[in-house]
Amino acid sequence: MWFLPKIKNRLPQHLQRIKKELIKKKTALPSKETLPRKDRLLLQEITKLTEEYNLNNVTRTKAYLEFYQRCPEIHWAFLGHMVSRNGGWNMTDLKGSLLSRLLTKKQQDSFFSFLERGNWLIFQDAYPQFLVYEESLKRGINSFYLLPYLHVSAFMESVWNYFWKDKDKYTLTVALVINEQSYLESRILADPTFKKEIFNSLEFQLQDVLSMNHILLPFENSGRIQLIGQTLHHFESLHERILLGKRLYEILFSDGPRLRKIEKWAKSTPHTGSRKDYWPHLFHSVDEGIPGTFLKPRLISCELAPGSPRFYSPALQSVWKDVKHLPAEKGDWYKNWQVIYYLMNYPLKVDGEIENEYCKTIEKIEIAGNTKKVIFD
């Protein structure tokens, strides 16, 4: 079910307004040629800029942050930036000293294709929305009637119209979480190739070992880089991914001083895809190990054992080439207005503690790489 049974209460007034717009009968979309020339030129420019910044994970991640710096009221842009950083780290993990010992080259390529396609799809859907918003600010008028011409869901058009009037940052952010995860559902999660090569594989089912489910948010605290974040289980569940997005948003924006520290780290630390970006005492973009050697466990209580080389975590553009993607599949995921129950703002108890769990995951991956056998407690 779309809605959350435990909170299926009467919708608050602002969500009733969104519901009313969502269930209005939609008229046929006029031809693009009927638009004023300035709108047609704007759509061309948005498409061009989106393609330019959608080159790879590094360019996408940078574009999210730059937009957030221009429009800090669009909270999802920073959430998207931080999650995209994690996507890049997951991509380079496949070539790093840990996972490369567990996966065959074919498996590495399959996992990368999965991660890259998802990262690409989300950007080419979300970034045009941001550019339409910026243009609306410049013009001083609501320009979201252009979103359907960019193949953006009717759900988001309704929410942007609401945001333009009410400036409700929470509702817009969660709506974007819902939109992007729903957008991926039919294009990635239901894809037969990905299902066969990724979701049905033993490696994907052992997500704890692959560390693909840790979303890390670094910041400097008392002279060291501290990590907070969340861990996702049941990646295949749209419901769980939406709830994860809500929890991450709570962690990022519920504590003002901490948010500013995370922003400061992000702005001062260019994204390379290497985990050296946040923990250079554990990771390095140059391989310091000797190929083929059987290493004793290097990590003890989140610290390297004396004399141990750091874990190899390469820069993304040194190990993965840019991908030429097929066009995004057409179609609107939005079918049922009850999805707006996810927009209800109810208290979340999230502390964000993740460092210990993350370090234990690294230890497990190393054991698995050394023995070619996964050991769980």
NULOTOR-20371 format. One record per atom (N, C-alpha, C): residue in one letter; x, y, z. Coordinates in steps of 0.1 Angstrom, whole numbers, padded with zeros to 4 digits, always signed. Layout:
REM NULOTOR-20371
AXYZ
...
//
This chain:
REM NULOTOR-20371
M+0008-0012+0000
M+0000+0000+0000
M+0009+0013+0000
W+0004+0023-0007
W+0011+0035-0007
W+0012+0042+0007
F+0000+0042+0014
F+0000+0050+0026
F+0005+0042+0038
L+0008+0049+0048
L+0013+0043+0061
L+0001+0041+0070
P-0003+0028+0072
P-0015+0025+0080
P-0016+0032+0093
K-0004+0033+0101
K-0004+0038+0114
K-0007+0053+0115
I-0005+0060+0103
I-0007+0074+0104
I-0018+0078+0094
K-0026+0069+0090
K-0037+0072+0081
K-0049+0079+0088
N-0046+0091+0092
N-0056+0099+0099
N-0061+0110+0088
R-0069+0118+0093
R-0074+0129+0084
R-0063+0137+0079
L-0062+0140+0066
L-0051+0148+0061
L-0052+0162+0066
P-0041+0168+0070
P-0041+0182+0073
P-0045+0191+0061
Q-0049+0203+0064
Q-0055+0212+0053
Q-0045+0213+0041
H-0032+0215+0044
H-0023+0218+0033
H-0022+0206+0024
L-0023+0194+0030
L-0022+0182+0021
L-0036+0179+0014
Q-0046+0184+0020
Q-0059+0183+0013
Q-0059+0192+0000
R-0052+0203+0001
R-0051+0212-0011
R-0043+0205-0022
I-0032+0198-0018
I-0024+0191-0028
I-0032+0179-0033
K-0040+0172-0025
K-0048+0161-0030
K-0058+0166-0040
K-0064+0178-0037
K-0074+0183-0046
K-0069+0186-0060
E-0056+0191-0060
E-0050+0194-0073
E-0046+0181-0080
L-0042+0171-0072
L-0038+0158-0078
L-0049+0151-0085
I-0061+0152-0079
I-0072+0144-0085
I-0080+0151-0095
K-0076+0164-0098
K-0083+0171-0108
K-0080+0164-0122
K-0090+0164-0130
K-0089+0158-0143
K-0078+0166-0151
K-0068+0159-0156
K-0058+0165-0164
K-0062+0167-0178
T-0060+0178-0184
T-0062+0181-0198
T-0050+0176-0206
A-0052+0174-0219
A-0041+0170-0228
A-0031+0181-0228
L-0018+0177-0228
L-0007+0186-0228
L-0006+0193-0242
P-0007+0206-0243
P-0006+0212-0256
P+0008+0210-0262
S+0009+0210-0275
S+0022+0208-0282
S+0032+0219-0277
K+0044+0214-0276
K+0055+0223-0272
K+0056+0236-0282
E+0052+0233-0294
E+0052+0244-0304
E+0043+0255-0301
T+0033+0253-0293
T+0023+0263-0289
T+0028+0272-0278
L+0039+0268-0272
L+0045+0276-0261
L+0051+0289-0266
P+0052+0300-0258
P+0059+0312-0262
P+0074+0308-0265
R+0080+0316-0274
R+0094+0313-0278
R+0103+0312-0266
K+0102+0321-0257
K+0111+0322-0245
K+0110+0309-0237
D+0098+0303-0237
D+0096+0290-0229
D+0103+0279-0237
R+0102+0279-0250
R+0108+0268-0258
R+0123+0269-0257
L+0128+0281-0257
L+0143+0283-0256
L+0148+0279-0242
L+0139+0282-0232
L+0143+0278-0218
L+0143+0263-0217
L+0134+0256-0223
L+0134+0241-0222
L+0146+0235-0229
Q+0150+0241-0240
Q+0162+0237-0247
Q+0175+0239-0238
E+0175+0250-0231
E+0186+0253-0223
E+0187+0244-0211
I+0175+0241-0205
I+0175+0232-0193
I+0179+0218-0197
T+0175+0214-0209
T+0179+0200-0214
T+0194+0200-0216
K+0200+0211-0222
K+0214+0211-0225
K+0222+0211-0212
L+0218+0220-0202
L+0226+0220-0189
L+0225+0207-0182
T+0213+0201-0182
T+0212+0188-0175
T+0221+0178-0181
E+0221+0177-0194
E+0230+0167-0201
E+0245+0170-0198
E+0248+0183-0197
E+0262+0187-0195
E+0266+0183-0181
Y+0258+0185-0171
Y+0261+0181-0157
Y+0259+0167-0153
N+0252+0159-0162
N+0249+0145-0159
N+0259+0136-0166
L+0271+0141-0166
L+0282+0133-0173
L+0286+0121-0165
N+0288+0123-0151
N+0292+0112-0143
N+0288+0116-0128
N+0291+0107-0119
N+0287+0109-0105
N+0294+0122-0099
V+0306+0125-0103
V+0313+0136-0098
V+0306+0149-0102
T+0303+0150-0115
T+0297+0162-0120
T+0283+0164-0115
R+0275+0153-0113
R+0262+0154-0108
R+0262+0159-0093
T+0271+0153-0086
T+0272+0157-0071
T+0276+0171-0069
K+0285+0176-0078
K+0289+0190-0077
K+0278+0199-0081
A+0270+0195-0091
A+0259+0204-0096
A+0248+0205-0085
Y+0245+0194-0077
Y+0236+0195-0066
Y+0240+0206-0056
L+0253+0205-0052
L+0258+0214-0042
L+0258+0229-0047
E+0262+0231-0059
E+0262+0244-0064
E+0248+0250-0065
F+0238+0242-0068
F+0224+0247-0068
F+0219+0250-0054
Y+0223+0241-0045
Y+0219+0243-0031
Y+0225+0256-0025
Q+0237+0259-0030
Q+0243+0272-0025
Q+0236+0284-0031
R+0230+0282-0043
R+0222+0293-0049
R+0208+0294-0043
C+0203+0283-0039
C+0189+0282-0034
C+0188+0273-0022
P+0193+0277-0011
P+0194+0269+0001
P+0180+0265+0007
E+0170+0272+0002
E+0156+0268+0007
E+0152+0254+0001
I+0159+0250-0010
I+0155+0237-0016
I+0164+0226-0009
H+0159+0221+0002
H+0167+0212+0011
H+0171+0199+0004
W+0162+0194-0005
W+0165+0182-0011
W+0178+0182-0019
A+0182+0194-0024
A+0194+0196-0032
A+0206+0192-0024
F+0206+0195-0011
F+0218+0191-0003
F+0216+0177+0001
L+0204+0172+0004
L+0202+0158+0007
L+0207+0150-0005
G+0203+0154-0017
G+0207+0147-0029
G+0222+0147-0031
H+0228+0159-0028
H+0243+0160-0029
H+0250+0149-0020
M+0245+0148-0007
M+0252+0139+0002
M+0249+0125-0002
V+0237+0121-0006
V+0234+0108-0010
V+0242+0104-0023
S+0243+0114-0032
S+0251+0112-0044
S+0266+0109-0041
R+0271+0116-0031
R+0285+0113-0027
R+0286+0098-0023
N+0276+0094-0015
N+0277+0080-0011
N+0276+0070-0023
G+0268+0074-0033
G+0267+0067-0045
G+0281+0065-0052
G+0288+0076-0052
G+0301+0076-0058
G+0311+0067-0050
W+0310+0068-0037
W+0318+0059-0029
W+0315+0044-0031
N+0302+0041-0033
N+0299+0027-0036
N+0304+0023-0049
M+0304+0032-0059
M+0310+0029-0072
M+0325+0026-0071
T+0332+0034-0064
T+0347+0031-0064
T+0350+0020-0054
D+0341+0016-0045
D+0343+0005-0036
D+0345-0008-0045
L+0338-0008-0056
L+0339-0020-0065
L+0353-0022-0071
K+0361-0012-0071
K+0375-0013-0076
K+0385-0012-0065
G+0380-0009-0053
G+0389-0008-0042
G+0395-0021-0037
S+0403-0020-0026
S+0410-0032-0021
S+0401-0041-0014
L+0389-0037-0010
L+0380-0046-0003
L+0371-0054-0012
L+0362-0047-0019
L+0352-0054-0027
L+0358-0061-0039
S+0369-0055-0045
S+0375-0061-0057
S+0380-0076-0055
R+0382-0079-0042
R+0386-0093-0039
R+0375-0102-0037
L+0363-0097-0036
L+0351-0105-0035
L+0343-0107-0048
L+0344-0097-0057
L+0336-0098-0069
L+0344-0100-0081
T+0338-0107-0091
T+0344-0109-0104
T+0343-0096-0112
K+0351-0095-0123
K+0350-0083-0131
K+0336-0081-0136
K+0329-0092-0140
K+0316-0091-0145
K+0306-0086-0135
Q+0308-0091-0122
Q+0300-0086-0111
Q+0302-0071-0108
Q+0315-0067-0109
Q+0318-0053-0107
Q+0311-0044-0117
D+0312-0048-0130
D+0306-0041-0140
D+0291-0040-0139
S+0285-0051-0135
S+0270-0051-0133
S+0266-0042-0122
F+0273-0043-0110
F+0269-0034-0099
F+0272-0019-0103
F+0282-0017-0110
F+0285-0003-0114
F+0273+0002-0123
S+0269-0006-0133
S+0258-0002-0142
S+0246+0001-0134
F+0243-0007-0124
F+0231-0005-0116
F+0232+0009-0108
L+0243+0011-0102
L+0245+0023-0094
L+0245+0036-0103
E+0252+0035-0115
E+0254+0046-0124
E+0240+0049-0130
R+0233+0039-0134
R+0220+0042-0141
R+0210+0049-0131
G+0210+0044-0119
G+0201+0050-0109
G+0205+0065-0106
N+0218+0067-0105
N+0224+0081-0102
N+0221+0090-0114
W+0222+0085-0126
W+0219+0092-0138
W+0204+0096-0139
L+0196+0086-0137
L+0182+0088-0138
L+0176+0098-0128
I+0181+0097-0116
I+0176+0107-0106
I+0180+0121-0110
F+0192+0123-0114
F+0197+0136-0118
F+0189+0142-0130
Q+0187+0134-0140
Q+0180+0139-0152
Q+0165+0142-0149
D+0160+0137-0138
D+0146+0140-0134
D+0146+0152-0125
A+0155+0152-0115
A+0155+0163-0104
A+0160+0176-0109
Y+0172+0176-0116
Y+0178+0188-0119
Y+0170+0198-0128
P+0163+0193-0138
P+0154+0202-0145
P+0144+0209-0137
Q+0139+0202-0126
Q+0129+0208-0117
Q+0136+0220-0110
F+0148+0218-0106
F+0155+0229-0099
F+0157+0241-0109
L+0160+0238-0121
L+0163+0249-0131
L+0150+0257-0134
V+0138+0249-0134
V+0125+0256-0136
V+0122+0265-0124
Y+0125+0260-0112
Y+0123+0268-0100
Y+0132+0281-0101
E+0144+0280-0105
E+0153+0291-0106
E+0148+0302-0116
E+0143+0296-0127
E+0137+0305-0137
E+0125+0312-0132
S+0116+0305-0124
S+0105+0311-0118
S+0108+0322-0109
L+0119+0321-0101
L+0124+0332-0093
L+0128+0344-0101
K+0135+0341-0112
K+0140+0352-0121
K+0129+0360-0127
R+0119+0352-0131
R+0107+0358-0138
R+0097+0364-0128
G+0098+0359-0116
G+0088+0363-0106
G+0074+0357-0108
I+0073+0347-0116
I+0060+0340-0118
I+0062+0325-0118
N+0052+0318-0114
N+0052+0303-0114
N+0054+0298-0128
S+0064+0290-0131
S+0067+0285-0144
S+0066+0270-0144
F+0060+0264-0134
F+0060+0249-0133
F+0051+0242-0143
Y+0043+0250-0150
Y+0035+0244-0162
Y+0045+0238-0172
L+0058+0242-0171
L+0068+0236-0181
L+0072+0222-0177
L+0070+0218-0164
L+0075+0205-0160
L+0071+0193-0168
P+0058+0193-0172
P+0054+0181-0181
P+0062+0180-0194
Y+0067+0191-0199
Y+0075+0191-0211
Y+0089+0185-0209
L+0092+0184-0196
L+0105+0178-0192
L+0103+0164-0186
H+0091+0159-0188
H+0087+0145-0184
H+0087+0143-0169
V+0084+0154-0162
V+0084+0154-0147
V+0070+0149-0143
S+0069+0142-0132
S+0056+0136-0128
S+0046+0147-0124
A+0033+0144-0127
A+0022+0153-0123
A+0022+0155-0108
F+0027+0146-0101
F+0028+0147-0086
F+0036+0159-0082
M+0048+0160-0089
M+0057+0171-0085
M+0052+0184-0090
E+0045+0184-0101
E+0040+0197-0106
E+0030+0203-0095
S+0022+0194-0090
S+0012+0198-0079
S+0020+0203-0067
V+0030+0196-0063
V+0037+0200-0051
V+0045+0213-0053
W+0051+0214-0064
W+0059+0227-0067
W+0049+0239-0067
N+0037+0237-0073
N+0027+0248-0072
N+0024+0251-0058
Y+0023+0241-0049
Y+0020+0244-0035
Y+0032+0251-0029
F+0044+0246-0031
F+0056+0252-0026
F+0057+0267-0030
W+0054+0270-0042
W+0056+0284-0047
W+0048+0294-0038
K+0036+0289-0033
K+0028+0298-0025
K+0031+0297-0010
D+0034+0285-0005
D+0035+0283+0009
D+0049+0282+0014
K+0059+0279+0005
K+0073+0278+0009
K+0075+0268+0020
D+0068+0257+0019
D+0069+0246+0029
D+0080+0236+0025
K+0092+0239+0031
K+0104+0231+0028
K+0103+0216+0031
Y+0096+0213+0042
Y+0095+0199+0045
Y+0087+0191+0035
T+0075+0196+0031
T+0067+0189+0022
T+0074+0188+0008
L+0080+0198+0004
L+0087+0197-0009
L+0098+0187-0009
T+0106+0187+0002
T+0117+0177+0003
T+0112+0163+0003
V+0102+0160+0011
V+0097+0146+0012
V+0091+0142-0001
A+0084+0152-0007
A+0078+0149-0021
A+0089+0145-0031
L+0100+0152-0030
L+0111+0149-0040
L+0117+0135-0036
V+0117+0132-0023
V+0122+0118-0020
V+0112+0108-0026
I+0099+0110-0024
I+0089+0101-0029
I+0090+0100-0044
N+0092+0111-0050
N+0092+0112-0065
N+0104+0104-0071
E+0116+0107-0065
E+0128+0101-0071
E+0128+0086-0069
Q+0124+0081-0057
Q+0124+0067-0054
Q+0113+0060-0062
S+0102+0066-0064
S+0091+0060-0073
S+0095+0060-0087
Y+0103+0071-0091
Y+0108+0072-0105
Y+0117+0060-0108
L+0125+0057-0098
L+0135+0045-0100
L+0128+0032-0100
E+0117+0031-0093
E+0110+0018-0091
E+0108+0010-0104
S+0102+0016-0114
S+0099+0009-0126
S+0110+0009-0136
R+0120+0018-0134
R+0131+0019-0143
R+0143+0011-0139
I+0145+0009-0126
I+0156+0001-0121
I+0152-0012-0114
L+0143-0010-0104
L+0140-0021-0095
L+0132-0032-0103
A+0124-0028-0113
A+0116-0038-0120
A+0123-0042-0133
D+0135-0037-0136
D+0142-0041-0148
D+0147-0055-0148
P+0143-0063-0158
P+0146-0078-0158
P+0161-0080-0157
T+0169-0072-0164
T+0184-0074-0164
T+0190-0072-0150
F+0186-0061-0144
F+0191-0058-0130
F+0186-0068-0120
K+0173-0073-0122
K+0168-0083-0113
K+0176-0095-0114
K+0180-0099-0126
K+0187-0112-0127
K+0201-0110-0123
E+0208-0100-0126
E+0222-0098-0124
E+0226-0092-0110
I+0216-0085-0104
I+0219-0077-0092
I+0210-0083-0080
F+0197-0081-0081
F+0189-0083-0069
F+0188-0098-0066
N+0189-0106-0075
N+0188-0121-0072
N+0202-0127-0069
S+0212-0119-0069
S+0225-0124-0066
S+0228-0125-0051
L+0236-0134-0047
L+0240-0136-0033
L+0246-0123-0028
E+0255-0117-0036
E+0262-0105-0031
E+0252-0094-0028
F+0242-0092-0036
F+0232-0081-0033
F+0224-0085-0020
Q+0221-0097-0018
Q+0213-0101-0007
Q+0221-0099+0006
L+0235-0100+0005
L+0243-0098+0016
L+0248-0083+0016
Q+0238-0074+0017
Q+0241-0060+0016
Q+0250-0055+0027
D+0249-0061+0039
D+0258-0057+0050
D+0273-0058+0046
V+0275-0069+0039
V+0289-0072+0035
V+0294-0063+0024
L+0285-0059+0015
L+0289-0050+0004
L+0289-0036+0008
S+0284-0032+0020
S+0284-0019+0025
S+0276-0009+0016
M+0267-0014+0007
M+0260-0006-0002
M+0248+0001+0005
N+0246-0003+0018
N+0234+0002+0024
N+0237+0013+0035
H+0250+0017+0036
H+0253+0027+0046
H+0253+0041+0039
I+0246+0050+0044
I+0246+0064+0039
I+0253+0072+0050
L+0265+0077+0046
L+0273+0084+0056
L+0273+0099+0054
L+0272+0106+0065
L+0272+0121+0064
L+0284+0126+0073
P+0295+0130+0067
P+0307+0134+0074
P+0306+0149+0079
F+0313+0152+0090
F+0315+0165+0094
F+0326+0166+0104
E+0333+0178+0105
E+0344+0179+0115
E+0338+0182+0128
N+0343+0175+0138
N+0338+0177+0152
N+0350+0175+0161
S+0354+0186+0168
S+0365+0185+0178
S+0378+0180+0171
G+0381+0185+0159
G+0393+0181+0152
G+0394+0168+0145
R+0383+0161+0144
R+0382+0148+0137
R+0370+0148+0129
I+0370+0140+0118
I+0359+0138+0109
I+0350+0127+0115
Q+0338+0131+0119
Q+0328+0122+0125
Q+0318+0118+0115
L+0312+0106+0116
L+0302+0102+0106
L+0289+0100+0114
I+0278+0105+0108
I+0265+0101+0112
I+0258+0096+0099
G+0246+0090+0100
G+0239+0085+0089
G+0229+0075+0092
Q+0226+0066+0082
Q+0216+0056+0083
Q+0220+0044+0075
T+0214+0033+0079
T+0216+0020+0072
T+0203+0015+0066
L+0203+0012+0053
L+0191+0007+0047
L+0191-0008+0045
H+0181-0014+0050
H+0178-0028+0047
H+0166-0030+0038
H+0166-0040+0030
H+0155-0042+0021
H+0155-0031+0010
F+0166-0030+0003
F+0167-0020-0007
F+0156-0021-0018
E+0151-0033-0020
E+0141-0036-0030
E+0128-0030-0027
S+0126-0026-0014
S+0113-0020-0010
S+0112-0005-0012
L+0103-0001-0020
L+0101+0013-0022
L+0097+0020-0009
H+0089+0014-0001
H+0084+0019+0012
H+0096+0022+0021
E+0106+0012+0022
E+0117+0014+0030
E+0127+0025+0025
R+0128+0026+0012
R+0136+0037+0007
R+0131+0051+0009
I+0118+0052+0008
I+0111+0065+0012
I+0113+0068+0026
L+0111+0058+0035
L+0113+0061+0049
L+0128+0064+0052
L+0137+0058+0045
L+0151+0061+0047
L+0154+0076+0043
G+0148+0080+0032
G+0149+0094+0028
G+0144+0104+0039
K+0133+0100+0045
K+0127+0109+0055
K+0136+0109+0068
R+0142+0098+0071
R+0151+0097+0083
R+0164+0105+0080
L+0169+0104+0068
L+0181+0112+0064
L+0179+0127+0065
Y+0167+0131+0060
Y+0163+0145+0060
Y+0163+0150+0075
E+0157+0141+0083
E+0156+0145+0098
E+0170+0147+0104
I+0179+0137+0101
I+0193+0138+0106
I+0200+0151+0101
L+0198+0154+0088
L+0205+0165+0082
L+0200+0178+0087
F+0187+0180+0088
F+0182+0194+0090
F+0175+0196+0103
S+0175+0186+0112
S+0169+0189+0125
S+0178+0195+0135
D+0191+0195+0132
D+0201+0201+0141
D+0209+0212+0134
G+0205+0225+0136
G+0211+0236+0128
G+0227+0236+0129
P+0233+0236+0141
P+0247+0237+0142
P+0254+0225+0135
R+0248+0213+0136
R+0255+0202+0129
R+0253+0203+0114
L+0241+0208+0110
L+0239+0210+0095
L+0250+0219+0090
R+0253+0230+0097
R+0263+0239+0092
R+0277+0233+0091
K+0279+0223+0101
K+0292+0216+0100
K+0293+0207+0088
I+0282+0200+0085
I+0281+0191+0073
I+0283+0199+0061
E+0276+0211+0060
E+0277+0219+0048
E+0291+0224+0047
K+0297+0228+0058
K+0311+0233+0057
K+0320+0223+0052
W+0319+0210+0056
W+0327+0199+0051
W+0325+0197+0037
A+0312+0197+0032
A+0309+0194+0018
A+0314+0205+0009
K+0313+0218+0014
K+0318+0229+0005
K+0333+0229+0005
S+0340+0225+0015
S+0355+0225+0015
S+0361+0212+0011
T+0353+0202+0008
T+0359+0189+0004
T+0353+0185-0010
P+0360+0188-0021
P+0356+0183-0034
P+0353+0168-0034
H+0342+0165-0041
H+0339+0150-0042
H+0347+0144-0053
T+0355+0134-0049
T+0363+0126-0059
T+0358+0112-0061
G+0349+0107-0052
G+0345+0093-0052
G+0353+0084-0043
S+0365+0089-0039
S+0374+0081-0030
S+0369+0084-0015
R+0369+0073-0008
R+0366+0074+0007
R+0377+0082+0014
K+0388+0084+0008
K+0398+0093+0013
K+0393+0107+0016
D+0382+0111+0009
D+0376+0124+0011
D+0372+0127+0025
Y+0368+0116+0032
Y+0364+0119+0046
Y+0373+0112+0056
W+0379+0100+0053
W+0387+0094+0063
W+0401+0090+0057
P+0409+0100+0055
P+0422+0097+0048
P+0432+0089+0057
H+0429+0088+0070
H+0437+0079+0079
H+0434+0065+0076
L+0423+0061+0070
L+0419+0047+0067
L+0420+0044+0052
F+0417+0054+0044
F+0416+0052+0029
F+0426+0060+0022
H+0431+0055+0010
H+0440+0063+0002
H+0436+0060-0013
S+0438+0070-0021
S+0434+0069-0035
S+0446+0062-0043
V+0457+0060-0036
V+0468+0052-0042
V+0469+0039-0035
D+0470+0028-0042
D+0471+0014-0036
D+0485+0013-0029
E+0484+0012-0016
E+0496+0011-0008
E+0500-0004-0005
G+0491-0013-0008
G+0493-0027-0006
G+0501-0034-0017
I+0505-0046-0014
I+0512-0054-0024
I+0503-0064-0030
P+0500-0064-0043
P+0490-0073-0049
P+0493-0087-0046
G+0482-0094-0043
G+0483-0109-0041
G+0487-0113-0027
T+0490-0104-0018
T+0494-0108-0005
T+0482-0110+0004
F+0483-0120+0013
F+0472-0123+0023
F+0474-0114+0035
L+0465-0105+0037
L+0467-0095+0047
L+0460-0100+0060
K+0466-0097+0071
K+0460-0099+0084
K+0450-0087+0085
P+0439-0089+0094
P+0430-0078+0096
P+0437-0065+0099
R+0433-0055+0092
R+0440-0042+0094
R+0432-0033+0103
L+0419-0035+0104
L+0411-0025+0112
L+0407-0031+0126
I+0411-0024+0136
I+0407-0028+0150
I+0401-0015+0157
S+0388-0017+0160
S+0381-0006+0167
S+0382+0007+0159
C+0380+0006+0146
C+0380+0018+0137
C+0394+0024+0136
E+0405+0018+0139
E+0418+0023+0138
E+0426+0012+0130
L+0436+0017+0122
L+0445+0008+0115
L+0455+0002+0124
A+0457-0011+0123
A+0468-0018+0131
A+0481-0011+0127
P+0490-0010+0137
P+0503-0004+0134
P+0510-0010+0122
G+0515-0002+0113
G+0523-0007+0102
G+0514-0012+0090
S+0501-0011+0091
S+0492-0016+0081
S+0490-0005+0070
P+0489-0009+0057
P+0486+0000+0047
P+0472+0004+0047
R+0469+0016+0043
R+0455+0021+0042
R+0447+0013+0031
F+0434+0013+0033
F+0426+0006+0023
F+0426+0015+0010
Y+0427+0008-0001
Y+0427+0014-0014
Y+0413+0018-0018
S+0411+0031-0020
S+0398+0037-0024
S+0400+0047-0035
P+0400+0043-0048
P+0404+0052-0059
P+0394+0063-0061
A+0399+0073-0068
A+0390+0084-0073
A+0382+0078-0085
L+0370+0082-0085
L+0360+0076-0095
L+0365+0077-0109
Q+0369+0089-0113
Q+0373+0090-0127
Q+0385+0083-0131
S+0393+0077-0122
S+0405+0070-0125
S+0401+0055-0127
V+0389+0050-0123
V+0386+0036-0125
V+0373+0033-0133
W+0365+0044-0135
W+0353+0042-0143
W+0352+0052-0154
K+0349+0048-0166
K+0347+0057-0177
K+0333+0062-0177
D+0331+0074-0183
D+0318+0080-0184
D+0309+0070-0193
V+0296+0070-0190
V+0287+0061-0196
V+0278+0069-0205
K+0276+0064-0217
K+0266+0069-0226
K+0253+0062-0224
H+0243+0069-0218
H+0230+0062-0214
H+0220+0062-0225
L+0212+0052-0225
L+0200+0052-0233
L+0190+0062-0227
P+0181+0068-0235
P+0171+0078-0229
P+0163+0072-0218
A+0159+0080-0208
A+0151+0075-0197
A+0137+0070-0203
E+0132+0059-0197
E+0120+0054-0201
E+0108+0064-0198
K+0099+0065-0207
K+0088+0075-0205
K+0078+0069-0196
G+0069+0078-0191
G+0058+0073-0183
G+0058+0080-0169
D+0047+0082-0164
D+0045+0088-0151
D+0042+0078-0140
W+0050+0077-0130
W+0048+0067-0119
W+0036+0070-0111
Y+0032+0083-0111
Y+0020+0087-0102
Y+0007+0081-0107
K+0001+0074-0098
K-0012+0067-0101
K-0023+0070-0090
N-0018+0071-0078
N-0028+0071-0066
N-0025+0082-0057
W-0035+0091-0054
W-0032+0102-0046
W-0028+0099-0031
Q-0031+0086-0027
Q-0028+0082-0013
Q-0013+0083-0010
V-0005+0084-0020
V+0009+0085-0018
V+0012+0098-0009
I+0003+0107-0009
I+0006+0119-0001
I+0006+0117+0014
Y+0001+0105+0018
Y+0002+0102+0033
Y+0017+0102+0037
Y+0026+0099+0028
Y+0040+0100+0032
Y+0044+0114+0035
L+0037+0124+0031
L+0040+0138+0033
L+0037+0142+0047
M+0030+0134+0055
M+0026+0138+0068
M+0039+0139+0077
N+0039+0150+0084
N+0051+0152+0093
N+0049+0147+0107
Y+0054+0135+0109
Y+0052+0129+0123
Y+0066+0128+0129
P+0067+0128+0142
P+0080+0127+0149
P+0088+0115+0146
L+0101+0117+0143
L+0110+0106+0140
L+0121+0105+0151
K+0123+0094+0156
K+0134+0092+0166
K+0146+0087+0159
V+0155+0095+0155
V+0167+0091+0147
V+0179+0098+0154
D+0189+0090+0158
D+0201+0096+0164
D+0212+0096+0154
G+0212+0088+0143
G+0222+0089+0133
G+0235+0082+0136
E+0236+0075+0147
E+0248+0068+0151
E+0251+0057+0140
I+0263+0057+0134
I+0266+0048+0124
I+0281+0043+0124
E+0289+0051+0130
E+0304+0048+0129
E+0308+0034+0133
N+0303+0029+0145
N+0306+0016+0149
N+0302+0005+0139
E+0289+0007+0135
E+0284-0003+0125
E+0291-0003+0112
Y+0295+0009+0108
Y+0303+0010+0095
Y+0316+0004+0096
C+0323+0006+0108
C+0336+0000+0110
C+0336-0015+0110
K+0325-0020+0116
K+0323-0035+0117
K+0321-0041+0103
T+0314-0033+0095
T+0312-0037+0081
T+0325-0038+0074
I+0334-0028+0075
I+0347-0029+0069
I+0354-0041+0073
E+0354-0044+0086
E+0361-0056+0091
E+0355-0069+0085
K+0342-0070+0084
K+0336-0082+0077
K+0340-0083+0063
I+0340-0072+0056
I+0344-0072+0042
I+0358-0077+0040
E+0367-0072+0049
E+0381-0077+0048
E+0382-0091+0051
I+0375-0096+0061
I+0376-0111+0064
I+0371-0119+0052
A+0360-0114+0046
A+0354-0121+0035
A+0364-0121+0023
G+0371-0110+0021
G+0380-0109+0010
G+0392-0118+0012
N+0397-0119+0025
N+0408-0127+0028
N+0405-0142+0027
T+0393-0146+0031
T+0390-0160+0032
T+0380-0165+0020
K+0375-0155+0013
K+0366-0158+0002
K+0353-0164+0008
K+0350-0161+0021
K+0339-0167+0027
K+0333-0157+0037
V+0321-0154+0036
V+0314-0145+0045
V+0311-0151+0058
I+0315-0144+0069
I+0313-0149+0082
I+0304-0139+0090
F+0292-0143+0094
F+0283-0134+0102
F+0283-0139+0116
D+0281-0130+0125
D+0279-0133+0139
D+0266-0140+0141
//
